[in-house]
Every structure is written in C-alpha cells, then in structure tokens.
Amino acid sequence: MPHGQDREGANSPDSESTYECLQCGQIVTATSHPGVCECGGEFQNRGKSLE
Ligand SMILES: [Zn+2]
C-alpha cells in the first residue's frame, strides 16, 4: 500500500478519518492526522470512518 493516501478526492476535506495507534491500538477519529499517541506510538490512517 502506498503511504500518502490522505487524499482520496471524493469526499469533502472536513470528512473524518479513523486513525489507529500502531503501538497500543487506540482508535482515534479526526479530521486531520492526530500526530503522536499518548503512548508515544504513531497513528496510522485507517481510512474513512464508518457510520
Ligand atoms: Zn498508542
């Protein structure tokens, strides 16, 4: 999988994506990349949130 897949083009820029911490598995939903988890792990974009 390619790494820069934030831009899917179809949805509005305000649409939320789901991010998962690679270290502790915490799930975060945000409109932009949440940065670093409180555990120090990196978040990975899991794609659009499912309603
Ligand atoms: Zn974490």
mmCIF file of the protein (N, C-alpha, C, O) and its ligand, coordinates in Angstrom:
data_MODEL
# 
_entry.id   MODEL 
# 
loop_
_entity.id 
_entity.type 
_entity.pdbx_number_of_molecules 
1 polymer     1 
2 non-polymer 1 
# 
_entity_poly.entity_id                      1 
_entity_poly.type                           'polypeptide(L)' 
_entity_poly.nstd_linkage                   no 
_entity_poly.nstd_monomer                   no 
_entity_poly.pdbx_seq_one_letter_code       MPHGQDREGANSPDSESTYECLQCGQIVTATSHPGVCECGGEFQNRGKSLE 
_entity_poly.pdbx_seq_one_letter_code_can   MPHGQDREGANSPDSESTYECLQCGQIVTATSHPGVCECGGEFQNRGKSLE 
_entity_poly.pdbx_strand_id                 A 
# 
loop_
_entity_poly_seq.entity_id 
_entity_poly_seq.num 
_entity_poly_seq.mon_id 
_entity_poly_seq.hetero 
1 1  MET n 
1 2  PRO n 
1 3  HIS n 
1 4  GLY n 
1 5  GLN n 
1 6  ASP n 
1 7  ARG n 
1 8  GLU n 
1 9  GLY n 
1 10 ALA n 
1 11 ASN n 
1 12 SER n 
1 13 PRO n 
1 14 ASP n 
1 15 SER n 
1 16 GLU n 
1 17 SER n 
1 18 THR n 
1 19 TYR n 
1 20 GLU n 
1 21 CYS n 
1 22 LEU n 
1 23 GLN n 
1 24 CYS n 
1 25 GLY n 
1 26 GLN n 
1 27 ILE n 
1 28 VAL n 
1 29 THR n 
1 30 ALA n 
1 31 THR n 
1 32 SER n 
1 33 HIS n 
1 34 PRO n 
1 35 GLY n 
1 36 VAL n 
1 37 CYS n 
1 38 GLU n 
1 39 CYS n 
1 40 GLY n 
1 41 GLY n 
1 42 GLU n 
1 43 PHE n 
1 44 GLN n 
1 45 ASN n 
1 46 ARG n 
1 47 GLY n 
1 48 LYS n 
1 49 SER n 
1 50 LEU n 
1 51 GLU n 
# 
loop_
_struct_asym.id 
_struct_asym.entity_id 
A 1 
B 2 
# 
loop_
_chem_comp.id 
_chem_comp.type 
_chem_comp.mon_nstd_flag 
ALA 'L-peptide linking' y 
ARG 'L-peptide linking' y 
ASN 'L-peptide linking' y 
ASP 'L-peptide linking' y 
CYS 'L-peptide linking' y 
GLN 'L-peptide linking' y 
GLU 'L-peptide linking' y 
GLY 'peptide linking'   y 
HIS 'L-peptide linking' y 
ILE 'L-peptide linking' y 
LEU 'L-peptide linking' y 
LYS 'L-peptide linking' y 
MET 'L-peptide linking' y 
PHE 'L-peptide linking' y 
PRO 'L-peptide linking' y 
SER 'L-peptide linking' y 
THR 'L-peptide linking' y 
TYR 'L-peptide linking' y 
VAL 'L-peptide linking' y 
ZN  non-polymer         . 
# 
_pdbx_entity_nonpoly.entity_id   2 
_pdbx_entity_nonpoly.name        ? 
_pdbx_entity_nonpoly.comp_id     ZN 
# 
_pdbx_nonpoly_scheme.asym_id         B 
_pdbx_nonpoly_scheme.entity_id       2 
_pdbx_nonpoly_scheme.mon_id          ZN 
_pdbx_nonpoly_scheme.ndb_seq_num     1 
_pdbx_nonpoly_scheme.pdb_seq_num     101 
_pdbx_nonpoly_scheme.auth_seq_num    101 
_pdbx_nonpoly_scheme.pdb_mon_id      ZN 
_pdbx_nonpoly_scheme.auth_mon_id     ZN 
_pdbx_nonpoly_scheme.pdb_strand_id   A 
_pdbx_nonpoly_scheme.pdb_ins_code    . 
# 
loop_
_atom_site.group_PDB 
_atom_site.id 
_atom_site.type_symbol 
_atom_site.label_atom_id 
_atom_site.label_alt_id 
_atom_site.label_comp_id 
_atom_site.label_asym_id 
_atom_site.label_entity_id 
_atom_site.label_seq_id 
_atom_site.pdbx_PDB_ins_code 
_atom_site.Cartn_x 
_atom_site.Cartn_y 
_atom_site.Cartn_z 
_atom_site.occupancy 
_atom_site.B_iso_or_equiv 
_atom_site.pdbx_formal_charge 
_atom_site.auth_seq_id 
_atom_site.auth_comp_id 
_atom_site.auth_asym_id 
_atom_site.auth_atom_id 
_atom_site.pdbx_PDB_model_num 
ATOM   1   N  N  . MET A 1 1  ? 0.829   -1.210 0.000  1.00 0.00 ? 1   MET A N  1 
ATOM   2   C  CA . MET A 1 1  ? 0.000   0.000  0.000  1.00 0.00 ? 1   MET A CA 1 
ATOM   3   C  C  . MET A 1 1  ? 0.859   1.255  0.000  1.00 0.00 ? 1   MET A C  1 
ATOM   4   O  O  . MET A 1 1  ? 1.859   1.338  0.713  1.00 0.00 ? 1   MET A O  1 
ATOM   5   N  N  . PRO A 1 2  ? 0.464   2.211  -0.794 1.00 0.00 ? 2   PRO A N  1 
ATOM   6   C  CA . PRO A 1 2  ? 1.193   3.483  -0.793 1.00 0.00 ? 2   PRO A CA 1 
ATOM   7   C  C  . PRO A 1 2  ? 0.997   4.217  0.516  1.00 0.00 ? 2   PRO A C  1 
ATOM   8   O  O  . PRO A 1 2  ? -0.024  4.042  1.182  1.00 0.00 ? 2   PRO A O  1 
ATOM   9   N  N  . HIS A 1 3  ? 1.958   5.030  0.889  1.00 0.00 ? 3   HIS A N  1 
ATOM   10  C  CA . HIS A 1 3  ? 1.896   5.634  2.214  1.00 0.00 ? 3   HIS A CA 1 
ATOM   11  C  C  . HIS A 1 3  ? 1.133   6.934  2.259  1.00 0.00 ? 3   HIS A C  1 
ATOM   12  O  O  . HIS A 1 3  ? 0.597   7.230  3.327  1.00 0.00 ? 3   HIS A O  1 
ATOM   13  N  N  . GLY A 1 4  ? 1.025   7.718  1.262  1.00 0.00 ? 4   GLY A N  1 
ATOM   14  C  CA . GLY A 1 4  ? 0.348   9.007  1.396  1.00 0.00 ? 4   GLY A CA 1 
ATOM   15  C  C  . GLY A 1 4  ? -1.055  8.960  0.854  1.00 0.00 ? 4   GLY A C  1 
ATOM   16  O  O  . GLY A 1 4  ? -1.345  9.546  -0.189 1.00 0.00 ? 4   GLY A O  1 
ATOM   17  N  N  . GLN A 1 5  ? -1.924  8.271  1.551  1.00 0.00 ? 5   GLN A N  1 
ATOM   18  C  CA . GLN A 1 5  ? -3.257  8.088  0.997  1.00 0.00 ? 5   GLN A CA 1 
ATOM   19  C  C  . GLN A 1 5  ? -4.304  8.964  1.677  1.00 0.00 ? 5   GLN A C  1 
ATOM   20  O  O  . GLN A 1 5  ? -5.473  8.582  1.732  1.00 0.00 ? 5   GLN A O  1 
ATOM   21  N  N  . ASP A 1 6  ? -3.919  10.125 2.194  1.00 0.00 ? 6   ASP A N  1 
ATOM   22  C  CA . ASP A 1 6  ? -4.893  11.015 2.833  1.00 0.00 ? 6   ASP A CA 1 
ATOM   23  C  C  . ASP A 1 6  ? -5.900  11.532 1.829  1.00 0.00 ? 6   ASP A C  1 
ATOM   24  O  O  . ASP A 1 6  ? -7.074  11.721 2.148  1.00 0.00 ? 6   ASP A O  1 
ATOM   25  N  N  . ARG A 1 7  ? -5.434  11.759 0.618  1.00 0.00 ? 7   ARG A N  1 
ATOM   26  C  CA . ARG A 1 7  ? -6.223  12.459 -0.377 1.00 0.00 ? 7   ARG A CA 1 
ATOM   27  C  C  . ARG A 1 7  ? -6.943  11.473 -1.246 1.00 0.00 ? 7   ARG A C  1 
ATOM   28  O  O  . ARG A 1 7  ? -6.355  10.881 -2.152 1.00 0.00 ? 7   ARG A O  1 
ATOM   29  N  N  . GLU A 1 8  ? -8.220  11.290 -0.974 1.00 0.00 ? 8   GLU A N  1 
ATOM   30  C  CA . GLU A 1 8  ? -8.971  10.378 -1.807 1.00 0.00 ? 8   GLU A CA 1 
ATOM   31  C  C  . GLU A 1 8  ? -9.798  11.130 -2.832 1.00 0.00 ? 8   GLU A C  1 
ATOM   32  O  O  . GLU A 1 8  ? -10.317 10.542 -3.781 1.00 0.00 ? 8   GLU A O  1 
ATOM   33  N  N  . GLY A 1 9  ? -9.919  12.442 -2.631 1.00 0.00 ? 9   GLY A N  1 
ATOM   34  C  CA . GLY A 1 9  ? -10.534 13.267 -3.662 1.00 0.00 ? 9   GLY A CA 1 
ATOM   35  C  C  . GLY A 1 9  ? -12.040 13.271 -3.684 1.00 0.00 ? 9   GLY A C  1 
ATOM   36  O  O  . GLY A 1 9  ? -12.640 14.254 -4.119 1.00 0.00 ? 9   GLY A O  1 
ATOM   37  N  N  . ALA A 1 10 ? -12.667 12.220 -3.237 1.00 0.00 ? 10  ALA A N  1 
ATOM   38  C  CA . ALA A 1 10 ? -14.117 12.112 -3.381 1.00 0.00 ? 10  ALA A CA 1 
ATOM   39  C  C  . ALA A 1 10 ? -14.868 12.872 -2.304 1.00 0.00 ? 10  ALA A C  1 
ATOM   40  O  O  . ALA A 1 10 ? -15.937 13.423 -2.568 1.00 0.00 ? 10  ALA A O  1 
ATOM   41  N  N  . ASN A 1 11 ? -14.340 12.908 -1.126 1.00 0.00 ? 11  ASN A N  1 
ATOM   42  C  CA . ASN A 1 11 ? -15.069 13.494 -0.018 1.00 0.00 ? 11  ASN A CA 1 
ATOM   43  C  C  . ASN A 1 11 ? -14.618 14.911 0.287  1.00 0.00 ? 11  ASN A C  1 
ATOM   44  O  O  . ASN A 1 11 ? -13.573 15.363 -0.182 1.00 0.00 ? 11  ASN A O  1 
ATOM   45  N  N  . SER A 1 12 ? -15.419 15.600 1.078  1.00 0.00 ? 12  SER A N  1 
ATOM   46  C  CA . SER A 1 12 ? -15.058 16.942 1.494  1.00 0.00 ? 12  SER A CA 1 
ATOM   47  C  C  . SER A 1 12 ? -13.848 16.890 2.420  1.00 0.00 ? 12  SER A C  1 
ATOM   48  O  O  . SER A 1 12 ? -13.623 15.885 3.093  1.00 0.00 ? 12  SER A O  1 
ATOM   49  N  N  . PRO A 1 13 ? -13.080 17.954 2.455  1.00 0.00 ? 13  PRO A N  1 
ATOM   50  C  CA . PRO A 1 13 ? -11.882 17.979 3.296  1.00 0.00 ? 13  PRO A CA 1 
ATOM   51  C  C  . PRO A 1 13 ? -12.188 17.878 4.783  1.00 0.00 ? 13  PRO A C  1 
ATOM   52  O  O  . PRO A 1 13 ? -11.302 17.597 5.591  1.00 0.00 ? 13  PRO A O  1 
ATOM   53  N  N  . ASP A 1 14 ? -13.447 18.110 5.136  1.00 0.00 ? 14  ASP A N  1 
ATOM   54  C  CA . ASP A 1 14 ? -13.827 18.037 6.540  1.00 0.00 ? 14  ASP A CA 1 
ATOM   55  C  C  . ASP A 1 14 ? -14.185 16.627 6.990  1.00 0.00 ? 14  ASP A C  1 
ATOM   56  O  O  . ASP A 1 14 ? -14.417 16.393 8.176  1.00 0.00 ? 14  ASP A O  1 
ATOM   57  N  N  . SER A 1 15 ? -14.230 15.712 6.074  1.00 0.00 ? 15  SER A N  1 
ATOM   58  C  CA . SER A 1 15 ? -14.631 14.365 6.464  1.00 0.00 ? 15  SER A CA 1 
ATOM   59  C  C  . SER A 1 15 ? -13.601 13.746 7.396  1.00 0.00 ? 15  SER A C  1 
ATOM   60  O  O  . SER A 1 15 ? -12.396 13.942 7.243  1.00 0.00 ? 15  SER A O  1 
ATOM   61  N  N  . GLU A 1 16 ? -14.100 13.005 8.349  1.00 0.00 ? 16  GLU A N  1 
ATOM   62  C  CA . GLU A 1 16 ? -13.213 12.439 9.348  1.00 0.00 ? 16  GLU A CA 1 
ATOM   63  C  C  . GLU A 1 16 ? -12.614 11.130 8.866  1.00 0.00 ? 16  GLU A C  1 
ATOM   64  O  O  . GLU A 1 16 ? -13.221 10.383 8.098  1.00 0.00 ? 16  GLU A O  1 
ATOM   65  N  N  . SER A 1 17 ? -11.420 10.885 9.336  1.00 0.00 ? 17  SER A N  1 
ATOM   66  C  CA . SER A 1 17 ? -10.779 9.611  9.079  1.00 0.00 ? 17  SER A CA 1 
ATOM   67  C  C  . SER A 1 17 ? -10.487 8.942  10.411 1.00 0.00 ? 17  SER A C  1 
ATOM   68  O  O  . SER A 1 17 ? -10.417 9.594  11.453 1.00 0.00 ? 17  SER A O  1 
ATOM   69  N  N  . THR A 1 18 ? -10.321 7.650  10.357 1.00 0.00 ? 18  THR A N  1 
ATOM   70  C  CA . THR A 1 18 ? -10.019 6.904  11.567 1.00 0.00 ? 18  THR A CA 1 
ATOM   71  C  C  . THR A 1 18 ? -8.526  6.585  11.591 1.00 0.00 ? 18  THR A C  1 
ATOM   72  O  O  . THR A 1 18 ? -7.948  6.146  10.596 1.00 0.00 ? 18  THR A O  1 
ATOM   73  N  N  . TYR A 1 19 ? -7.925  6.815  12.744 1.00 0.00 ? 19  TYR A N  1 
ATOM   74  C  CA . TYR A 1 19 ? -6.503  6.542  12.916 1.00 0.00 ? 19  TYR A CA 1 
ATOM   75  C  C  . TYR A 1 19 ? -6.328  5.529  14.034 1.00 0.00 ? 19  TYR A C  1 
ATOM   76  O  O  . TYR A 1 19 ? -7.020  5.570  15.051 1.00 0.00 ? 19  TYR A O  1 
ATOM   77  N  N  . GLU A 1 20 ? -5.401  4.633  13.824 1.00 0.00 ? 20  GLU A N  1 
ATOM   78  C  CA . GLU A 1 20 ? -5.120  3.624  14.834 1.00 0.00 ? 20  GLU A CA 1 
ATOM   79  C  C  . GLU A 1 20 ? -3.662  3.714  15.245 1.00 0.00 ? 20  GLU A C  1 
ATOM   80  O  O  . GLU A 1 20 ? -2.763  3.780  14.406 1.00 0.00 ? 20  GLU A O  1 
ATOM   81  N  N  . CYS A 1 21 ? -3.447  3.715  16.553 1.00 0.00 ? 21  CYS A N  1 
ATOM   82  C  CA . CYS A 1 21 ? -2.081  3.729  17.057 1.00 0.00 ? 21  CYS A CA 1 
ATOM   83  C  C  . CYS A 1 21 ? -1.422  2.395  16.761 1.00 0.00 ? 21  CYS A C  1 
ATOM   84  O  O  . CYS A 1 21 ? -1.974  1.335  17.056 1.00 0.00 ? 21  CYS A O  1 
ATOM   85  N  N  . LEU A 1 22 ? -0.248  2.459  16.180 1.00 0.00 ? 22  LEU A N  1 
ATOM   86  C  CA . LEU A 1 22 ? 0.442   1.228  15.818 1.00 0.00 ? 22  LEU A CA 1 
ATOM   87  C  C  . LEU A 1 22 ? 1.006   0.530  17.041 1.00 0.00 ? 22  LEU A C  1 
ATOM   88  O  O  . LEU A 1 22 ? 1.358   -0.648 16.988 1.00 0.00 ? 22  LEU A O  1 
ATOM   89  N  N  . GLN A 1 23 ? 1.087   1.252  18.128 1.00 0.00 ? 23  GLN A N  1 
ATOM   90  C  CA . GLN A 1 23 ? 1.731   0.695  19.318 1.00 0.00 ? 23  GLN A CA 1 
ATOM   91  C  C  . GLN A 1 23 ? 0.721   0.110  20.309 1.00 0.00 ? 23  GLN A C  1 
ATOM   92  O  O  . GLN A 1 23 ? 0.866   -1.032 20.746 1.00 0.00 ? 23  GLN A O  1 
ATOM   93  N  N  . CYS A 1 24 ? -0.303  0.896  20.662 1.00 0.00 ? 24  CYS A N  1 
ATOM   94  C  CA . CYS A 1 24 ? -1.254  0.425  21.675 1.00 0.00 ? 24  CYS A CA 1 
ATOM   95  C  C  . CYS A 1 24 ? -2.613  0.086  21.083 1.00 0.00 ? 24  CYS A C  1 
ATOM   96  O  O  . CYS A 1 24 ? -3.461  -0.490 21.765 1.00 0.00 ? 24  CYS A O  1 
ATOM   97  N  N  . GLY A 1 25 ? -2.824  0.433  19.839 1.00 0.00 ? 25  GLY A N  1 
ATOM   98  C  CA . GLY A 1 25 ? -4.068  0.062  19.180 1.00 0.00 ? 25  GLY A CA 1 
ATOM   99  C  C  . GLY A 1 25 ? -5.219  1.011  19.440 1.00 0.00 ? 25  GLY A C  1 
ATOM   100 O  O  . GLY A 1 25 ? -6.357  0.713  19.078 1.00 0.00 ? 25  GLY A O  1 
ATOM   101 N  N  . GLN A 1 26 ? -4.947  2.142  20.059 1.00 0.00 ? 26  GLN A N  1 
ATOM   102 C  CA . GLN A 1 26 ? -6.015  3.112  20.320 1.00 0.00 ? 26  GLN A CA 1 
ATOM   103 C  C  . GLN A 1 26 ? -6.576  3.648  19.003 1.00 0.00 ? 26  GLN A C  1 
ATOM   104 O  O  . GLN A 1 26 ? -5.839  3.925  18.056 1.00 0.00 ? 26  GLN A O  1 
ATOM   105 N  N  . ILE A 1 27 ? -7.895  3.784  18.972 1.00 0.00 ? 27  ILE A N  1 
ATOM   106 C  CA . ILE A 1 27 ? -8.564  4.299  17.786 1.00 0.00 ? 27  ILE A CA 1 
ATOM   107 C  C  . ILE A 1 27 ? -8.971  5.745  18.015 1.00 0.00 ? 27  ILE A C  1 
ATOM   108 O  O  . ILE A 1 27 ? -9.579  6.078  19.032 1.00 0.00 ? 27  ILE A O  1 
ATOM   109 N  N  . VAL A 1 28 ? -8.631  6.589  17.067 1.00 0.00 ? 28  VAL A N  1 
ATOM   110 C  CA . VAL A 1 28 ? -8.981  7.995  17.155 1.00 0.00 ? 28  VAL A CA 1 
ATOM   111 C  C  . VAL A 1 28 ? -9.623  8.409  15.833 1.00 0.00 ? 28  VAL A C  1 
ATOM   112 O  O  . VAL A 1 28 ? -9.172  8.026  14.753 1.00 0.00 ? 28  VAL A O  1 
ATOM   113 N  N  . THR A 1 29 ? -10.677 9.192  15.949 1.00 0.00 ? 29  THR A N  1 
ATOM   114 C  CA . THR A 1 29 ? -11.300 9.731  14.745 1.00 0.00 ? 29  THR A CA 1 
ATOM   115 C  C  . THR A 1 29 ? -11.049 11.227 14.696 1.00 0.00 ? 29  THR A C  1 
ATOM   116 O  O  . THR A 1 29 ? -11.349 11.940 15.654 1.00 0.00 ? 29  THR A O  1 
ATOM   117 N  N  . ALA A 1 30 ? -10.505 11.704 13.599 1.00 0.00 ? 30  ALA A N  1 
ATOM   118 C  CA . ALA A 1 30 ? -10.166 13.112 13.496 1.00 0.00 ? 30  ALA A CA 1 
ATOM   119 C  C  . ALA A 1 30 ? -10.198 13.551 12.046 1.00 0.00 ? 30  ALA A C  1 
ATOM   120 O  O  . ALA A 1 30 ? -10.112 12.737 11.126 1.00 0.00 ? 30  ALA A O  1 
ATOM   121 N  N  . THR A 1 31 ? -10.324 14.862 11.864 1.00 0.00 ? 31  THR A N  1 
ATOM   122 C  CA . THR A 1 31 ? -10.338 15.393 10.502 1.00 0.00 ? 31  THR A CA 1 
ATOM   123 C  C  . THR A 1 31 ? -8.929  15.571 9.951  1.00 0.00 ? 31  THR A C  1 
ATOM   124 O  O  . THR A 1 31 ? -8.726  15.694 8.743  1.00 0.00 ? 31  THR A O  1 
ATOM   125 N  N  . SER A 1 32 ? -7.963  15.580 10.861 1.00 0.00 ? 32  SER A N  1 
ATOM   126 C  CA . SER A 1 32 ? -6.577  15.656 10.414 1.00 0.00 ? 32  SER A CA 1 
ATOM   127 C  C  . SER A 1 32 ? -5.751  14.687 11.248 1.00 0.00 ? 32  SER A C  1 
ATOM   128 O  O  . SER A 1 32 ? -6.201  14.190 12.281 1.00 0.00 ? 32  SER A O  1 
ATOM   129 N  N  . HIS A 1 33 ? -4.544  14.431 10.783 1.00 0.00 ? 33  HIS A N  1 
ATOM   130 C  CA . HIS A 1 33 ? -3.722  13.446 11.471 1.00 0.00 ? 33  HIS A CA 1 
ATOM   131 C  C  . HIS A 1 33 ? -3.466  13.856 12.916 1.00 0.00 ? 33  HIS A C  1 
ATOM   132 O  O  . HIS A 1 33 ? -2.993  14.966 13.160 1.00 0.00 ? 33  HIS A O  1 
ATOM   133 N  N  . PRO A 1 34 ? -3.770  12.976 13.889 1.00 0.00 ? 34  PRO A N  1 
ATOM   134 C  CA . PRO A 1 34 ? -3.645  13.328 15.308 1.00 0.00 ? 34  PRO A CA 1 
ATOM   135 C  C  . PRO A 1 34 ? -2.220  13.418 15.791 1.00 0.00 ? 34  PRO A C  1 
ATOM   136 O  O  . PRO A 1 34 ? -1.989  13.818 16.932 1.00 0.00 ? 34  PRO A O  1 
ATOM   137 N  N  . GLY A 1 35 ? -1.273  13.068 14.979 1.00 0.00 ? 35  GLY A N  1 
ATOM   138 C  CA . GLY A 1 35 ? 0.129   13.183 15.396 1.00 0.00 ? 35  GLY A CA 1 
ATOM   139 C  C  . GLY A 1 35 ? 0.578   11.946 16.136 1.00 0.00 ? 35  GLY A C  1 
ATOM   140 O  O  . GLY A 1 35 ? 0.499   10.832 15.617 1.00 0.00 ? 35  GLY A O  1 
ATOM   141 N  N  . VAL A 1 36 ? 1.053   12.150 17.360 1.00 0.00 ? 36  VAL A N  1 
ATOM   142 C  CA . VAL A 1 36 ? 1.600   11.028 18.116 1.00 0.00 ? 36  VAL A CA 1 
ATOM   143 C  C  . VAL A 1 36 ? 0.659   10.679 19.259 1.00 0.00 ? 36  VAL A C  1 
ATOM   144 O  O  . VAL A 1 36 ? 0.123   11.565 19.925 1.00 0.00 ? 36  VAL A O  1 
ATOM   145 N  N  . CYS A 1 37 ? 0.465   9.405  19.480 1.00 0.00 ? 37  CYS A N  1 
ATOM   146 C  CA . CYS A 1 37 ? -0.393  8.930  20.562 1.00 0.00 ? 37  CYS A CA 1 
ATOM   147 C  C  . CYS A 1 37 ? 0.221   9.260  21.922 1.00 0.00 ? 37  CYS A C  1 
ATOM   148 O  O  . CYS A 1 37 ? 1.418   9.516  22.045 1.00 0.00 ? 37  CYS A O  1 
ATOM   149 N  N  . GLU A 1 38 ? -0.635  9.245  22.929 1.00 0.00 ? 38  GLU A N  1 
ATOM   150 C  CA . GLU A 1 38 ? -0.141  9.490  24.285 1.00 0.00 ? 38  GLU A CA 1 
ATOM   151 C  C  . GLU A 1 38 ? 0.850   8.425  24.741 1.00 0.00 ? 38  GLU A C  1 
ATOM   152 O  O  . GLU A 1 38 ? 1.655   8.677  25.638 1.00 0.00 ? 38  GLU A O  1 
ATOM   153 N  N  . CYS A 1 39 ? 0.802   7.253  24.143 1.00 0.00 ? 39  CYS A N  1 
ATOM   154 C  CA . CYS A 1 39 ? 1.754   6.201  24.480 1.00 0.00 ? 39  CYS A CA 1 
ATOM   155 C  C  . CYS A 1 39 ? 3.075   6.393  23.748 1.00 0.00 ? 39  CYS A C  1 
ATOM   156 O  O  . CYS A 1 39 ? 4.049   5.687  24.010 1.00 0.00 ? 39  CYS A O  1 
ATOM   157 N  N  . GLY A 1 40 ? 3.101   7.352  22.828 1.00 0.00 ? 40  GLY A N  1 
ATOM   158 C  CA . GLY A 1 40 ? 4.324   7.607  22.073 1.00 0.00 ? 40  GLY A CA 1 
ATOM   159 C  C  . GLY A 1 40 ? 4.338   6.920  20.723 1.00 0.00 ? 40  GLY A C  1 
ATOM   160 O  O  . GLY A 1 40 ? 5.260   7.108  19.929 1.00 0.00 ? 40  GLY A O  1 
ATOM   161 N  N  . GLY A 1 41 ? 3.318   6.127  20.467 1.00 0.00 ? 41  GLY A N  1 
ATOM   162 C  CA . GLY A 1 41 ? 3.238   5.422  19.190 1.00 0.00 ? 41  GLY A CA 1 
ATOM   163 C  C  . GLY A 1 41 ? 2.754   6.319  18.074 1.00 0.00 ? 41  GLY A C  1 
ATOM   164 O  O  . GLY A 1 41 ? 2.279   7.432  18.299 1.00 0.00 ? 41  GLY A O  1 
ATOM   165 N  N  . GLU A 1 42 ? 2.887   5.808  16.876 1.00 0.00 ? 42  GLU A N  1 
ATOM   166 C  CA . GLU A 1 42 ? 2.493   6.565  15.694 1.00 0.00 ? 42  GLU A CA 1 
ATOM   167 C  C  . GLU A 1 42 ? 1.105   6.142  15.244 1.00 0.00 ? 42  GLU A C  1 
ATOM   168 O  O  . GLU A 1 42 ? 0.766   4.960  15.288 1.00 0.00 ? 42  GLU A O  1 
ATOM   169 N  N  . PHE A 1 43 ? 0.303   7.106  14.812 1.00 0.00 ? 43  PHE A N  1 
ATOM   170 C  CA . PHE A 1 43 ? -1.022  6.769  14.304 1.00 0.00 ? 43  PHE A CA 1 
ATOM   171 C  C  . PHE A 1 43 ? -0.955  6.443  12.822 1.00 0.00 ? 43  PHE A C  1 
ATOM   172 O  O  . PHE A 1 43 ? -0.236  7.081  12.053 1.00 0.00 ? 43  PHE A O  1 
ATOM   173 N  N  . GLN A 1 44 ? -1.720  5.439  12.448 1.00 0.00 ? 44  GLN A N  1 
ATOM   174 C  CA . GLN A 1 44 ? -1.834  5.069  11.047 1.00 0.00 ? 44  GLN A CA 1 
ATOM   175 C  C  . GLN A 1 44 ? -3.252  5.356  10.581 1.00 0.00 ? 44  GLN A C  1 
ATOM   176 O  O  . GLN A 1 44 ? -4.217  5.032  11.274 1.00 0.00 ? 44  GLN A O  1 
ATOM   177 N  N  . ASN A 1 45 ? -3.377  5.953  9.429  1.00 0.00 ? 45  ASN A N  1 
ATOM   178 C  CA . ASN A 1 45 ? -4.688  6.255  8.868  1.00 0.00 ? 45  ASN A CA 1 
ATOM   179 C  C  . ASN A 1 45 ? -5.360  4.964  8.402  1.00 0.00 ? 45  ASN A C  1 
ATOM   180 O  O  . ASN A 1 45 ? -4.838  4.237  7.557  1.00 0.00 ? 45  ASN A O  1 
ATOM   181 N  N  . ARG A 1 46 ? -6.515  4.707  8.972  1.00 0.00 ? 46  ARG A N  1 
ATOM   182 C  CA . ARG A 1 46 ? -7.253  3.502  8.579  1.00 0.00 ? 46  ARG A CA 1 
ATOM   183 C  C  . ARG A 1 46 ? -8.315  3.827  7.543  1.00 0.00 ? 46  ARG A C  1 
ATOM   184 O  O  . ARG A 1 46 ? -9.046  2.938  7.104  1.00 0.00 ? 46  ARG A O  1 
ATOM   185 N  N  . GLY A 1 47 ? -8.408  5.087  7.149  1.00 0.00 ? 47  GLY A N  1 
ATOM   186 C  CA . GLY A 1 47 ? -9.385  5.449  6.132  1.00 0.00 ? 47  GLY A CA 1 
ATOM   187 C  C  . GLY A 1 47 ? -10.584 6.126  6.735  1.00 0.00 ? 47  GLY A C  1 
ATOM   188 O  O  . GLY A 1 47 ? -10.571 6.535  7.896  1.00 0.00 ? 47  GLY A O  1 
ATOM   189 N  N  . LYS A 1 48 ? -11.623 6.239  5.932  1.00 0.00 ? 48  LYS A N  1 
ATOM   190 C  CA . LYS A 1 48 ? -12.809 6.949  6.371  1.00 0.00 ? 48  LYS A CA 1 
ATOM   191 C  C  . LYS A 1 48 ? -13.495 6.235  7.522  1.00 0.00 ? 48  LYS A C  1 
ATOM   192 O  O  . LYS A 1 48 ? -13.479 5.008  7.614  1.00 0.00 ? 48  LYS A O  1 
ATOM   193 N  N  . SER A 1 49 ? -14.097 7.027  8.394  1.00 0.00 ? 49  SER A N  1 
ATOM   194 C  CA . SER A 1 49 ? -14.842 6.434  9.494  1.00 0.00 ? 49  SER A CA 1 
ATOM   195 C  C  . SER A 1 49 ? -16.130 5.806  8.981  1.00 0.00 ? 49  SER A C  1 
ATOM   196 O  O  . SER A 1 49 ? -16.760 6.303  8.047  1.00 0.00 ? 49  SER A O  1 
ATOM   197 N  N  . LEU A 1 50 ? -16.495 4.727  9.603  1.00 0.00 ? 50  LEU A N  1 
ATOM   198 C  CA . LEU A 1 50 ? -17.729 4.053  9.224  1.00 0.00 ? 50  LEU A CA 1 
ATOM   199 C  C  . LEU A 1 50 ? -18.830 4.470  10.157 1.00 0.00 ? 50  LEU A C  1 
ATOM   200 O  O  . LEU A 1 50 ? -18.699 4.380  11.377 1.00 0.00 ? 50  LEU A O  1 
ATOM   201 N  N  . GLU A 1 51 ? -19.902 4.919  9.586  1.00 0.00 ? 51  GLU A N  1 
ATOM   202 C  CA . GLU A 1 51 ? -21.018 5.356  10.433 1.00 0.00 ? 51  GLU A CA 1 
ATOM   203 C  C  . GLU A 1 51 ? -21.847 4.157  10.849 1.00 0.00 ? 51  GLU A C  1 
ATOM   204 O  O  . GLU A 1 51 ? -22.835 4.309  11.566 1.00 0.00 ? 51  GLU A O  1 
HETATM 205 ZN ZN . ZN  B 2 .  ? -0.787  4.495  21.468 1.00 0.00 2 101 ZN  A ZN 1 
# 
